[in-house]
């Protein structure tokens, strides 16, 4: 399941129905902010040479965070190009009728 689809399913599980566009964007913005904080913290730890995390640990987190940001952007771009779908369409597509 794509990351954007996971967000849509989570919105449905939270009780949202109908057009999920604004709720999706809110979730994406929250995720971007959280990922941005992870990136800042990883850069701080890497620069401090504190010994609390290895170089690999920090940069593995950076790579994963950047991958999530790319997946979020891809999901938004896809929705803009193909059109946003409703909660009912997400549920039907996942077999949750």
PyMOL commands that set and color helices and strands:
alter all, ss='L'
color gray80, all
select helices_A, chain A and resi 3-13+21-48+55-82+87-93
alter helices_A, ss='H'
color red, helices_A
deselect
rebuild
show_as cartoon
